[in-house]
Amino acid sequence: MKHPFEKLLQLQFLAILLAIIFGVFTILSGNLFLAFFTCLLVTADLLFEGLIELRKQNPAQFARHFFRVIMIIIFVSYLYFT
């Protein structure tokens, strides 16, 4: 029997795995765009976690994750584009 959130869990795992891989490349190369992309992957991981909470009928946890995602995207975009 499949887990009801299997696709979201797989996407969450993929996002954090890619964030680790791109993070290592960022450290080795010092490329600013890779650092920006790594931060976006971490926010994708948080977003998938929030969607799992929403599916579990826990909208308060979803709202916390969603606002964290928005704040991180705004902050990282500000740092990248200025």
C-alpha positions, -999 to 999 in steps of 0.1 A, spaced: 0 0 0 13 34 -10 18 62 15 -8 89 8 19 116 6 44 96 -13 48 120 -43 52 150 -20 78 131 1 97 121 -30 97 157 -42 108 169 -7 137 144 -7 147 153 -42 147 190 -34 169 186 -3 192 162 -22 197 186 -50 202 214 -25 231 194 -9 247 187 -43 244 223 -56 256 235 -22 288 215 -25 293 228 -60 286 263 -47 313 260 -20 338 246 -45 331 271 -73 320 302 -54 293 309 -80 267 333 -67 239 320 -90 245 285 -76 241 298 -41 208 315 -51 196 283 -67 205 263 -36 185 286 -14 155 282 -37 158 244 -35 158 247 3 127 268 1 111 242 -22 118 216 5 100 238 30 71 243 6 67 205 1 67 201 39 40 227 41 19 209 15 22 177 34 9 194 65 -20 209 45 -28 174 33 -28 162 69 -55 188 76 -31 211 96 -35 245 81 -17 263 109 15 244 101 10 250 64 7 287 70 39 288 90 58 270 63 43 291 36 53 324 53 88 311 59 91 303 22 79 337 12 103 354 36 133 334 25 125 340 -12 122 378 -6 153 379 14 175 358 -9 162 376 -40 170 409 -24 205 398 -16 210 383 -51 197 412 -71 214 441 -51 
